[in-house]
Amino acid sequence: MLLRKDDQAVVIESSDHFEHILRVAVPEINGASARPGFEANRDVVIHREKVLSH
């Protein structure tokens, strides 16, 4: 688990460090709830884990 504060982000990049694969930001925290924001290249598919388990 990696903790982030409001308006901080984590970037996952390719092993050659030339391309950002995924950026996960926390633009909004409301009490105990956080709304993550995801930015990725168009060829990267992002699914909620719940969708994949069915």
C-alpha positions as CSV (number, residue, x, y, z in Angstrom):
1,M,0.0,0.0,0.0
2,L,1.4,3.4,-0.9
3,L,-0.2,6.4,0.8
4,R,-0.7,9.7,-1.0
5,K,-2.0,13.0,0.3
6,D,-4.5,15.2,-1.5
7,D,-3.3,16.3,-5.0
8,Q,-0.3,13.9,-5.0
9,A,0.4,11.3,-7.7
10,V,2.3,8.1,-8.4
11,V,3.7,7.4,-11.9
12,I,4.5,4.0,-13.3
13,E,6.9,4.1,-16.2
14,S,8.5,1.7,-18.6
15,S,11.7,0.0,-17.6
16,D,13.7,2.2,-20.0
17,H,12.3,5.3,-18.2
18,F,11.2,6.9,-21.5
19,E,7.5,6.4,-21.3
20,H,4.9,6.9,-18.6
21,I,2.6,3.9,-18.5
22,L,0.2,5.0,-15.8
23,R,-0.3,8.0,-13.5
24,V,-2.5,7.6,-10.5
25,A,-3.5,10.8,-8.7
26,V,-5.6,11.6,-5.7
27,P,-7.3,14.9,-6.7
28,E,-9.9,14.7,-3.9
29,I,-10.1,13.4,-0.4
30,N,-13.4,13.7,1.5
31,G,-13.1,12.3,5.1
32,A,-12.3,8.6,4.8
33,S,-13.0,8.5,1.1
34,A,-10.6,9.2,-1.7
35,R,-11.3,9.6,-5.5
36,P,-8.4,8.3,-7.5
37,G,-7.7,9.6,-11.0
38,F,-6.0,7.5,-13.6
39,E,-4.1,8.8,-16.7
40,A,-2.7,6.3,-19.2
41,N,-1.8,6.0,-22.8
42,R,-4.7,5.0,-25.1
43,D,-3.3,1.4,-25.5
44,V,-3.3,0.8,-21.7
45,V,-6.6,-0.9,-20.5
46,I,-7.7,-0.1,-17.0
47,H,-10.4,-2.1,-15.2
48,R,-11.8,-2.2,-11.7
49,E,-10.7,-5.5,-10.1
50,K,-14.4,-6.3,-9.4
51,V,-15.1,-6.4,-13.2
52,L,-12.2,-8.8,-13.8
53,S,-13.3,-11.3,-11.1
54,H,-16.6,-12.1,-12.8
